[in-house]
Amino acid sequence: LCGNTTTVTQTITVSDNTFPLATAPTSIDIECGNAAPAGATDYAGFVALGGTASDNCTANASLAIAYTDGALVGTNCSGTIDRTYTITDLCGNTTTVTQTITVSDNTNPTISCSILPQTQYLDANCMASLNDYTGLGSAGDNCSSATITQSPLTGSSFTGVQSVTVTLTATDVNGNSKSGTA
């Protein structure tokens, strides 16, 4: 009635306390002896690797993406590396997800064999036992040593004059193999 007024000021603080949502990029396999490929450092790269990320307040393309690689668990021929991604919104809220990098040996060993003919002589009964020819081969492997075996096995019997092909096989500790003939 008298025209008196009072003004009150209220401060409203709006804050973002919600963490971004994310899923890790697809797990990957690498051959032993190879370095893990670089991880994503931005949203587009993260999505290209199979990851997803979103936030309630920050545009997806503005999310900060960083990663660190853990130590190899296992061996250089058979192990895993956990790559941890940290996704951060513009208010500093973070979420972490983990991508698994599997290290494995899928490469066959190498083998070289002597190509010189070998001669074995028959005994009085026109029989012979096959000698050990594994020493005629040499093997190498990208991750480990390789063992050489032969087929037919050492000591296998044969009768009469004949030609016997001996196959030498190099096998590494992960079961990869390659054969050659001696």
N, CA, C and O of each residue as an XYZ file, in Angstrom:
728
protein
N       0.778     -1.186      0.000
C       0.000      0.000      0.000
C       0.834      1.271      0.000
O       0.447      2.298     -0.557
N       1.937      1.171      0.614
C       2.754      2.368      0.709
C       3.863      2.389     -0.344
O       4.623      3.355     -0.400
N       3.977      1.374     -1.163
C       4.989      1.330     -2.198
C       6.371      0.871     -1.733
O       7.345      1.044     -2.465
N       6.477      0.310     -0.576
C       7.764     -0.196     -0.096
C       8.056     -1.551     -0.744
O       7.156     -2.382     -0.869
N       9.293     -1.778     -1.152
C       9.691     -3.059     -1.750
C      10.993     -3.542     -1.124
O      11.811     -2.757     -0.644
N      11.144     -4.790     -1.148
C      12.388     -5.401     -0.702
C      12.870     -6.316     -1.821
O      12.082     -7.050     -2.417
N      14.168     -6.268     -2.100
C      14.758     -7.129     -3.128
C      15.659     -8.134     -2.436
O      16.481     -7.777     -1.593
N      15.494     -9.390     -2.803
C      16.310    -10.464     -2.253
C      17.023    -11.140     -3.428
O      16.414    -11.403     -4.465
N      18.297    -11.414     -3.257
C      19.062    -12.098     -4.295
C      19.351    -13.518     -3.828
O      19.835    -13.740     -2.718
N      19.053    -14.449     -4.677
C      19.347    -15.855     -4.380
C      20.388    -16.332     -5.391
O      20.240    -16.109     -6.593
N      21.448    -16.993     -4.898
C      22.476    -17.546     -5.773
C      22.194    -19.028     -5.963
O      22.058    -19.777     -4.995
N      22.109    -19.433     -7.195
C      21.889    -20.840     -7.526
C      23.143    -21.336     -8.233
O      23.524    -20.830     -9.288
N      23.771    -22.332     -7.630
C      24.981    -22.899     -8.212
C      24.618    -24.173     -8.954
O      24.020    -25.091     -8.393
N      24.981    -24.210    -10.187
C      24.734    -25.393    -11.008
C      26.078    -26.106    -11.165
O      27.058    -25.514    -11.618
N      26.106    -27.353    -10.794
C      27.351    -28.101    -10.930
C      27.075    -29.454    -11.564
O      25.971    -29.994    -11.493
N      28.114    -29.972    -12.183
C      28.034    -31.281    -12.823
C      28.847    -32.245    -11.972
O      30.073    -32.155    -11.921
N      28.169    -33.159    -11.311
C      28.839    -34.177    -10.503
C      28.649    -35.573    -11.096
O      28.913    -36.575    -10.432
N      28.199    -35.634    -12.323
C      27.909    -36.913    -12.957
C      29.100    -37.357    -13.803
O      29.601    -36.605    -14.640
N      29.536    -38.573    -13.573
C      30.668    -39.128    -14.315
C      30.263    -39.454    -15.745
O      29.111    -39.810    -15.991
N      31.185    -39.337    -16.686
C      30.882    -39.775    -18.054
C      30.594    -41.287    -18.073
O      31.047    -42.030    -17.203
N      29.850    -41.709    -19.060
C      29.603    -43.140    -19.277
C      30.541    -43.603    -20.378
O      30.751    -42.890    -21.360
N      31.106    -44.797    -20.218
C      32.049    -45.279    -21.234
C      32.116    -46.792    -21.235
O      31.885    -47.444    -20.216
N      32.435    -47.336    -22.396
C      32.802    -48.751    -22.529
C      34.156    -48.797    -23.218
O      34.477    -47.935    -24.037
N      34.940    -49.800    -22.882
C      36.307    -49.917    -23.396
C      36.316    -50.280    -24.880
O      35.379    -50.900    -25.383
N      37.383    -49.886    -25.571
C      37.555    -50.352    -26.946
C      37.665    -51.877    -26.980
O      37.942    -52.520    -25.967
N      37.445    -52.424    -28.139
C      37.522    -53.865    -28.360
C      38.899    -54.394    -27.972
O      39.916    -53.759    -28.249
N      38.926    -55.563    -27.328
C      40.197    -56.218    -27.011
C      40.945    -56.506    -28.303
O      40.338    -56.751    -29.346
N      42.268    -56.473    -28.223
C      43.080    -56.730    -29.414
C      44.139    -57.778    -29.111
O      44.510    -57.989    -27.957
N      44.616    -58.428    -30.160
C      45.696    -59.411    -30.076
C      46.889    -58.864    -30.841
O      46.750    -58.292    -31.922
N      48.079    -59.055    -30.247
C      49.302    -58.692    -30.945
C      50.247    -59.878    -30.927
O      50.228    -60.692    -30.004
N      51.063    -59.966    -31.946
C      52.055    -61.034    -32.050
C      53.215    -60.733    -31.105
O      53.640    -59.586    -30.967
N      53.717    -61.781    -30.460
C      54.837    -61.585    -29.544
C      55.987    -60.907    -30.273
O      56.199    -61.112    -31.468
N      56.711    -60.109    -29.536
C      57.818    -59.364    -30.118
C      57.401    -58.035    -30.709
O      58.258    -57.217    -31.042
N      56.106    -57.797    -30.850
C      55.613    -56.522    -31.373
C      55.151    -55.641    -30.226
O      54.635    -56.129    -29.221
N      55.340    -54.355    -30.384
C      54.860    -53.398    -29.383
C      53.348    -53.230    -29.535
O      52.791    -53.397    -30.620
N      52.713    -52.900    -28.436
C      51.272    -52.605    -28.488
C      51.074    -51.344    -29.329
O      51.858    -50.401    -29.220
N      50.042    -51.316    -30.159
C      49.792    -50.108    -30.946
C      49.402    -48.955    -30.023
O      48.934    -49.175    -28.905
N      49.592    -47.758    -30.487
C      49.224    -46.584    -29.696
C      47.726    -46.590    -29.416
O      46.927    -47.029    -30.244
N      47.367    -46.107    -28.263
C      45.961    -45.995    -27.893
C      45.384    -44.668    -28.373
O      46.083    -43.836    -28.950
N      44.105    -44.497    -28.121
C      43.410    -43.279    -28.540
C      43.685    -42.146    -27.559
O      43.798    -42.368    -26.353
N      43.789    -40.940    -28.085
C      43.975    -39.756    -27.247
C      42.906    -38.700    -27.507
O      42.995    -37.578    -27.009
N      41.904    -39.067    -28.286
C      40.760    -38.173    -28.487
C      39.511    -39.024    -28.711
O      39.588    -40.239    -28.897
N      38.373    -38.360    -28.687
C      37.099    -39.067    -28.771
C      36.969    -39.857    -30.078
O      36.551    -41.015    -30.058
N      37.320    -39.246    -31.208
C      37.169    -39.921    -32.510
C      38.024    -41.194    -32.549
O      37.565    -42.235    -33.020
N      39.250    -41.112    -32.061
C      40.116    -42.287    -32.039
C      39.601    -43.365    -31.111
O      39.702    -44.553    -31.417
N      39.050    -42.959    -29.979
C      38.491    -43.891    -29.003
C      37.328    -44.673    -29.615
O      37.243    -45.892    -29.469
N      36.448    -43.969    -30.293
C      35.298    -44.605    -30.946
C      35.774    -45.497    -32.097
O      35.216    -46.574    -32.312
N      36.799    -45.060    -32.838
C      37.321    -45.856    -33.954
C      37.876    -47.192    -33.470
O      37.882    -48.165    -34.224
N      38.344    -47.253    -32.220
C      38.862    -48.498    -31.656
C      37.764    -49.369    -31.045
O      38.044    -50.445    -30.516
N      36.527    -48.909    -31.117
C      35.404    -49.698    -30.604
C      34.890    -49.246    -29.249
O      33.991    -49.876    -28.692
N      35.443    -48.163    -28.706
C      34.971    -47.655    -27.421
C      33.766    -46.742    -27.583
O      33.481    -46.259    -28.679
N      33.062    -46.511    -26.480
C      31.971    -45.535    -26.472
C      32.154    -44.638    -25.261
O      32.649    -45.076    -24.223
N      31.752    -43.378    -25.398
C      31.826    -42.430    -24.280
C      30.778    -41.351    -24.487
O      30.558    -40.888    -25.606
N      30.131    -40.954    -23.387
C      29.157    -39.870    -23.442
C      29.068    -39.222    -22.065
O      29.506    -39.790    -21.064
N      28.501    -38.038    -22.037
C      28.367    -37.307    -20.777
C      27.081    -36.506    -20.814
O      26.574    -36.163    -21.882
N      26.554    -36.208    -19.616
C      25.296    -35.474    -19.539
C      25.458    -33.989    -19.845
O      24.483    -33.346    -20.231
N      26.653    -33.419    -19.687
C      26.852    -31.982    -19.889
C      27.899    -31.636    -20.949
O      27.815    -30.585    -21.584
N      28.859    -32.496    -21.137
C      29.958    -32.223    -22.072
C      29.690    -32.928    -23.394
O      29.336    -34.107    -23.426
N      29.864    -32.191    -24.476
C      29.714    -32.796    -25.811
C      30.739    -33.918    -25.957
O      31.867    -33.803    -25.478
N      30.342    -34.996    -26.618
C      31.221    -36.156    -26.759
C      32.605    -35.789    -27.294
O      33.619    -36.250    -26.771
N      32.642    -34.963    -28.332
C      33.920    -34.605    -28.940
C      34.801    -33.784    -27.996
O      36.001    -33.654    -28.238
N      34.232    -33.233    -26.934
C      35.006    -32.429    -25.978
C      35.486    -33.232    -24.781
O      36.188    -32.698    -23.922
N      35.119    -34.505    -24.710
C      35.620    -35.347    -23.620
C      37.117    -35.555    -23.794
O      37.584    -35.807    -24.905
N      37.866    -35.452    -22.715
C      39.308    -35.700    -22.768
C      39.541    -37.202    -22.624
O      38.949    -37.841    -21.754
N      40.388    -37.760    -23.463
C      40.692    -39.192    -23.461
C      42.202    -39.345    -23.236
O      43.009    -38.749    -23.949
N      42.565    -40.146    -22.241
C      43.980    -40.446    -21.981
C      44.083    -41.933    -21.653
O      43.100    -42.557    -21.255
N      45.274    -42.495    -21.822
C      45.445    -43.916    -21.498
C      46.816    -44.166    -20.901
O      47.760    -43.403    -21.107
N      46.898    -45.263    -20.153
C      48.175    -45.781    -19.655
C      48.157    -47.289    -19.833
O      47.118    -47.933    -19.687
N      49.327    -47.847    -20.150
C      49.451    -49.290    -20.302
C      50.065    -49.884    -19.047
O      51.073    -49.391    -18.541
N      49.448    -50.946    -18.551
C      49.999    -51.666    -17.419
C      51.150    -52.553    -17.876
O      51.464    -52.626    -19.064
N      51.758    -53.209    -16.933
C      52.857    -54.128    -17.233
C      52.324    -55.404    -17.879
O      51.175    -55.791    -17.665
N      53.169    -56.042    -18.663
C      52.830    -57.335    -19.261
C      52.696    -58.366    -18.141
O      53.593    -58.523    -17.313
N      51.566    -59.061    -18.130
C      51.346    -60.155    -17.179
C      51.465    -61.445    -17.971
O      50.697    -61.674    -18.906
N      52.405    -62.274    -17.611
C      52.671    -63.503    -18.355
C      54.044    -63.416    -18.975
O      54.972    -62.852    -18.395
N      54.163    -63.987    -20.175
C      55.452    -63.973    -20.866
C      55.333    -63.169    -22.153
O      54.236    -62.793    -22.565
N      56.476    -62.911    -22.782
C      56.472    -62.199    -24.063
C      55.788    -62.989    -25.159
O      55.449    -62.443    -26.209
N      55.581    -64.291    -24.914
C      54.945    -65.141    -25.922
C      53.486    -65.436    -25.596
O      52.732    -65.875    -26.465
N      53.090    -65.201    -24.369
C      51.730    -65.525    -23.959
C      51.389    -64.705    -22.722
O      51.694    -65.110    -21.600
N      50.763    -63.565    -22.924
C      50.448    -62.713    -21.789
C      49.394    -61.680    -22.143
O      48.823    -61.692    -23.233
N      49.148    -60.782    -21.192
C      48.172    -59.718    -21.413
C      48.714    -58.396    -20.874
O      49.520    -58.357    -19.945
N      48.249    -57.339    -21.482
C      48.523    -55.975    -21.044
C      47.163    -55.308    -20.854
O      46.325    -55.341    -21.755
N      46.943    -54.706    -19.694
C      45.719    -53.935    -19.474
C      45.989    -52.479    -19.810
O      46.866    -51.844    -19.224
N      45.221    -51.956    -20.765
C      45.314    -50.534    -21.141
C      44.127    -49.831    -20.472
O      42.970    -50.127    -20.770
N      44.428    -48.914    -19.583
C      43.384    -48.193    -18.850
C      43.167    -46.831    -19.493
O      44.088    -46.021    -19.592
N      41.934    -46.593    -19.928
C      41.543    -45.301    -20.491
C      40.859    -44.479    -19.403
O      40.054    -45.008    -18.636
N      41.174    -43.198    -19.336
C      40.497    -42.268    -18.446
C      39.757    -41.266    -19.313
O      40.352    -40.589    -20.151
N      38.445    -41.180    -19.097
C      37.597    -40.259    -19.851
C      37.188    -39.162    -18.874
O      36.629    -39.450    -17.815
N      37.463    -37.897    -19.224
C      37.211    -36.768    -18.326
C      36.317    -35.750    -19.015
O      36.560    -35.364    -20.158
N      35.258    -35.311    -18.293
C      34.399    -34.267    -18.853
C      34.964    -32.887    -18.507
O      35.966    -32.785    -17.799
N      34.323    -31.829    -19.004
C      34.830    -30.470    -18.812
C      34.774    -30.004    -17.360
O      35.391    -28.996    -17.014
N      34.041    -30.726    -16.498
C      33.956    -30.367    -15.079
C      34.924    -31.194    -14.232
O      34.939    -31.058    -13.009
N      35.722    -32.040    -14.860
C      36.715    -32.816    -14.134
C      36.241    -34.163    -13.629
O      36.984    -34.850    -12.927
N      35.022    -34.558    -13.968
C      34.534    -35.884    -13.583
C      35.177    -36.926    -14.496
O      35.269    -36.725    -15.707
N      35.619    -38.038    -13.912
C      36.312    -39.049    -14.711
C      35.677    -40.424    -14.563
O      35.042    -40.749    -13.560
N      35.879    -41.203    -15.595
C      35.510    -42.619    -15.625
C      36.689    -43.360    -16.238
O      37.336    -42.857    -17.157
N      36.967    -44.562    -15.725
C      38.020    -45.371    -16.333
C      37.429    -46.672    -16.852
O      36.505    -47.237    -16.267
N      37.984    -47.129    -17.963
C      37.627    -48.421    -18.551
C      38.918    -49.096    -18.976
O      39.923    -48.432    -19.225
N      38.885    -50.422    -19.058
C      40.103    -51.174    -19.366
C      39.928    -52.000    -20.633
O      38.953    -52.734    -20.790
N      40.886    -51.862    -21.523
C      40.977    -52.657    -22.752
C      42.059    -53.708    -22.533
O      43.124    -53.405    -21.996
N      41.788    -54.935    -22.945
C      42.779    -56.011    -22.814
C      43.517    -56.198    -24.128
O      42.914    -56.317    -25.195
N      44.847    -56.221    -24.020
C      45.709    -56.487    -25.168
C      46.358    -57.844    -24.906
O      47.114    -58.000    -23.946
N      46.066    -58.811    -25.748
C      46.594    -60.158    -25.584
C      47.829    -60.335    -26.458
O      47.803    -60.059    -27.658
N      48.901    -60.796    -25.842
C      50.157    -61.062    -26.555
C      50.245    -62.571    -26.762
O      50.174    -63.338    -25.802
N      50.401    -62.993    -28.011
C      50.471    -64.428    -28.279
C      51.450    -64.710    -29.405
O      51.834    -63.821    -30.166
N      51.837    -65.959    -29.488
C      52.759    -66.423    -30.524
C      51.959    -67.253    -31.511
O      51.544    -68.370    -31.201
N      51.746    -66.705    -32.701
C      51.022    -67.411    -33.760
C      51.904    -67.653    -34.977
O      51.419    -68.057    -36.034
N      53.192    -67.407    -34.823
C      54.127    -67.540    -35.940
C      54.832    -68.888    -35.865
O      55.362    -69.274    -34.822
N      54.828    -69.592    -36.985
C      55.521    -70.879    -37.037
C      57.025    -70.661    -36.914
O      57.555    -69.646    -37.367
N      57.704    -71.621    -36.299
C      59.170    -71.534    -36.285
C      59.706    -71.737    -37.697
O      58.966    -72.114    -38.607
N      60.984    -71.487    -37.866
C      61.635    -71.769    -39.146
C      62.408    -73.075    -39.000
O      62.852    -73.421    -37.905
N      62.564    -73.788    -40.091
C      63.361    -75.011    -40.073
C      64.113    -75.100    -41.392
O      63.571    -74.799    -42.456
N      65.353    -75.513    -41.304
C      66.115    -75.826    -42.513
C      66.682    -77.226    -42.320
O      67.076    -77.613    -41.220
N      66.713    -77.969    -43.412
C      67.119    -79.374    -43.352
C      68.220    -79.636    -44.377
O      68.254    -79.032    -45.450
N      69.113    -80.548    -44.018
C      70.142    -80.985    -44.956
C      69.443    -81.708    -46.102
O      68.571    -82.547    -45.874
N      69.821    -81.388    -47.308
C      69.171    -82.044    -48.451
C      70.025    -83.163    -49.040
O      69.683    -83.753    -50.065
N      71.129    -83.439    -48.376
C      71.971    -84.531    -48.882
C      71.302    -85.879    -48.616
O      70.756    -86.088    -47.533
N      71.335    -86.788    -49.575
C      70.757    -88.114    -49.321
C      71.544    -88.833    -48.211
O      72.767    -88.719    -48.120
N      70.837    -89.547    -47.404
C      71.442    -90.335    -46.335
C      71.281    -91.810    -46.703
O      70.266    -92.210    -47.273
N      72.281    -92.601    -46.374
C      72.235    -94.026    -46.705
C      72.284    -94.837    -45.422
O      73.121    -94.597    -44.552
N      71.379    -95.800    -45.314
C      71.412    -96.766    -44.226
C      71.532    -98.139    -44.853
O      71.010    -98.382    -45.941
N      72.222    -99.038    -44.164
C      72.432   -100.367    -44.717
C      71.575   -101.382    -43.989
O      71.377   -101.308    -42.776
N      71.077   -102.322    -44.753
C      70.247   -103.384    -44.201
C      71.118   -104.406    -43.482
O      72.276   -104.616    -43.843
N      70.551   -105.033    -42.470
C      71.293   -106.078    -41.754
C      71.144   -107.416    -42.502
O      70.585   -107.444    -43.599
N      71.628   -108.504    -41.930
C      71.602   -109.822    -42.567
C      70.180   -110.308    -42.834
O      69.969   -111.153    -43.705
N      69.208   -109.785    -42.097
C      67.807   -110.165    -42.301
C      67.086   -109.205    -43.243
O      65.862   -109.241    -43.368
N      67.858   -108.354    -43.896
C      67.308   -107.387    -44.855
C      66.405   -106.370    -44.158
O      65.400   -105.934    -44.718
N      66.775   -105.994    -42.924
C      66.001   -105.019    -42.136
C      66.930   -103.902    -41.662
O      68.150   -104.056    -41.617
N      66.322   -102.793    -41.316
C      67.078   -101.685    -40.733
C      66.156   -100.904    -39.807
O      64.937   -100.884    -39.978
N      66.765   -100.271    -38.837
C      66.043    -99.346    -37.954
C      66.459    -97.929    -38.335
O      67.642    -97.643    -38.525
N      65.486    -97.066    -38.441
C      65.743    -95.704    -38.888
C      66.587    -94.951    -37.863
O      66.292    -94.949    -36.668
N      67.639    -94.315    -38.360
C      68.516    -93.514    -37.504
C      67.829    -92.221    -37.067
O      66.773    -91.852    -37.582
N      68.446    -91.554    -36.120
C      67.981    -90.239    -35.668
C      68.549    -89.192    -36.620
O      69.762    -88.994    -36.685
N      67.665    -88.525    -37.359
C      68.084    -87.514    -38.320
C      67.755    -86.097    -37.861
O      67.902    -85.148    -38.631
N      67.308    -85.946    -36.608
C      66.942    -84.603    -36.134
C      68.125    -83.648    -36.165
O      67.935    -82.436    -36.270
N      69.346    -84.173    -36.074
C      70.540    -83.329    -36.130
C      70.782    -82.712    -37.492
O      71.613    -81.814    -37.627
N      70.058    -83.188    -38.519
C      70.217    -82.619    -39.864
C      69.393    -81.344    -40.034
O      69.491    -80.664    -41.056
N      68.592    -81.029    -39.040
C      67.769    -79.834    -39.121
C      68.231    -78.782    -38.132
O      68.837    -79.096    -37.108
N      67.942    -77.542    -38.445
C      68.150    -76.457    -37.492
C      66.881    -75.620    -37.496
O      66.248    -75.418    -38.532
N      66.525    -75.135    -36.302
C      65.254    -74.422    -36.158
C      65.465    -73.109    -35.426
O      66.401    -72.959    -34.639
N      64.598    -72.183    -35.693
C      64.581    -70.896    -35.004
C      63.145    -70.480    -34.758
O      62.227    -70.973    -35.413
N      62.954    -69.579    -33.819
C      61.599    -69.122    -33.510
C      61.645    -67.663    -33.074
O      62.643    -67.197    -32.524
N      60.562    -66.958    -33.323
C      60.492    -65.544    -32.981
C      60.310    -65.307    -31.487
O      60.585    -64.204    -31.014
N      59.861    -66.295    -30.733
C      59.548    -66.083    -29.318
C      60.294    -67.007    -28.376
O      60.575    -66.632    -27.238
N      60.610    -68.176    -28.817
C      61.188    -69.166    -27.907
C      62.070    -70.116    -28.715
O      62.329    -69.894    -29.898
N      62.515    -71.152    -28.065
C      63.262    -72.166    -28.803
C      62.275    -73.127    -29.461
O      61.094    -73.158    -29.117
N      62.772    -73.897    -30.397
C      61.933    -74.883    -31.083
C      62.601    -76.245    -30.965
O      63.824    -76.363    -31.025
N      61.776    -77.268    -30.796
C      62.237    -78.648    -30.700
C      62.030    -79.332    -32.045
O      61.001    -79.143    -32.694
N      63.006    -80.122    -32.456
C      62.898    -80.831    -33.733
C      62.571    -82.299    -33.460
O      63.226    -82.956    -32.652
N      61.555    -82.794    -34.143
C      61.188    -84.211    -34.094
C      61.203    -84.751    -35.522
O      61.262    -83.990    -36.488
N      61.150    -86.068    -35.636
C      61.154    -86.660    -36.977
C      60.033    -87.669    -37.127
O      59.545    -88.258    -36.162
N      59.647    -87.840    -38.388
C      58.668    -88.856    -38.746
C      59.129    -89.476    -40.059
O      59.413    -88.742    -41.006
N      59.214    -90.798    -40.150
C      58.974    -91.798    -39.119
C      59.950    -91.611    -37.946
O      61.026    -91.032    -38.094
N      59.543    -92.112    -36.799
C      60.328    -91.976    -35.582
C      61.652    -92.725    -35.664
O      61.788    -93.721    -36.374
N      62.626    -92.210    -34.910
C      63.896    -92.920    -34.766
C      63.607    -94.336    -34.285
O      62.799    -94.530    -33.377
N      64.260    -95.322    -34.884
C      64.059    -96.718    -34.489
C      62.967    -97.415    -35.269
O      62.786    -98.624    -35.119
N      62.224    -96.684    -36.108
C      61.205    -97.339    -36.929
C      61.887    -98.363    -37.843
O      62.959    -98.105    -38.391
N      61.258    -99.507    -37.995
C      61.850   -100.582    -38.803
C      61.358   -100.508    -40.233
O      60.221   -100.123    -40.505
N      62.251   -100.891    -41.144
C      61.832   -101.075    -42.526
C      62.624   -102.241    -43.099
O      63.713   -102.578    -42.636
N      62.039   -102.836    -44.113
C      62.672   -104.020    -44.724
C      62.866   -103.777    -46.211
O      62.115   -103.040    -46.849
N      63.877   -104.408    -46.728
C      64.129   -104.339    -48.156
C      64.682   -102.986    -48.581
O      64.668   -102.011    -47.830
N      65.157   -102.971    -49.789
C      65.705   -101.743    -50.356
C      64.542   -100.827    -50.683
O      63.612   -101.217    -51.389
N      64.597    -99.620    -50.172
C      63.530    -98.645    -50.413
C      64.028    -97.239    -50.120
O      65.081    -97.043    -49.513
N      63.269    -96.299    -50.554
C      63.559    -94.897    -50.257
C      62.579    -94.460    -49.165
O      61.367    -94.628    -49.301
N      63.116    -93.906    -48.097
C      62.286    -93.448    -46.982
C      62.454    -91.932    -46.860
O      63.570    -91.432    -46.719
N      61.363    -91.227    -46.915
C      61.412    -89.778    -46.718
C      61.237    -89.495    -45.239
O      60.253    -89.916    -44.632
N      62.183    -88.788    -44.664
C      62.122    -88.413    -43.256
C      61.697    -86.948    -43.182
O      62.329    -86.072    -43.772
N      60.634    -86.706    -42.460
C      60.143    -85.349    -42.273
C      60.571    -84.856    -40.895
O      60.288    -85.498    -39.884
N      61.247    -83.722    -40.862
C      61.633    -83.086    -39.614
C      60.650    -81.952    -39.338
O      60.313    -81.175    -40.231
N      60.199    -81.869    -38.093
C      59.226    -80.848    -37.704
C      59.777    -80.052    -36.535
O      60.180    -80.617    -35.518
N      59.790    -78.735    -36.689
C      60.175    -77.833    -35.599
C      58.894    -77.351    -34.937
O      57.979    -76.875    -35.608
N      58.833    -77.479    -33.595
C      57.649    -77.058    -32.849
C      58.105    -76.140    -31.715
O      59.025    -76.479    -30.971
N      57.457    -74.972    -31.583
C      57.813    -74.063    -30.500
C      56.965    -74.346    -29.262
O      56.075    -75.195    -29.302
N      57.233    -73.650    -28.180
C      56.556    -73.930    -26.900
C      55.055    -73.598    -26.948
O      54.305    -74.010    -26.063
N      54.621    -72.864    -27.966
C      53.198    -72.535    -28.077
C      52.459    -73.424    -29.067
O      51.300    -73.172    -29.396
N      53.141    -74.475    -29.542
C      52.478    -75.452    -30.411
C      52.516    -75.106    -31.894
O      51.944    -75.840    -32.700
N      53.167    -74.022    -32.278
C      53.300    -73.694    -33.702
C      54.382    -74.589    -34.296
O      55.401    -74.847    -33.654
N      54.164    -75.060    -35.512
C      55.154    -75.962    -36.100
C      55.307    -75.738    -37.596
O      54.442    -75.176    -38.267
N      56.454    -76.205    -38.086
C      56.738    -76.180    -39.515
C      57.600    -77.392    -39.817
O      58.450    -77.772    -39.012
N      57.382    -78.002    -40.980
C      58.093    -79.228    -41.352
C      58.954    -79.036    -42.582
O      58.721    -78.144    -43.399
N      59.946    -79.889    -42.694
C      60.814    -79.964    -43.866
C      61.290    -81.397    -43.987
O      61.106    -82.188    -43.062
N      61.893    -81.741    -45.099
C      62.352    -83.121    -45.295
C      63.874    -83.162    -45.326
O      64.541    -82.252    -45.819
N      64.392    -84.257    -44.777
C      65.841    -84.472    -44.770
C      66.173    -85.581    -45.735
O      67.341    -85.933    -45.893
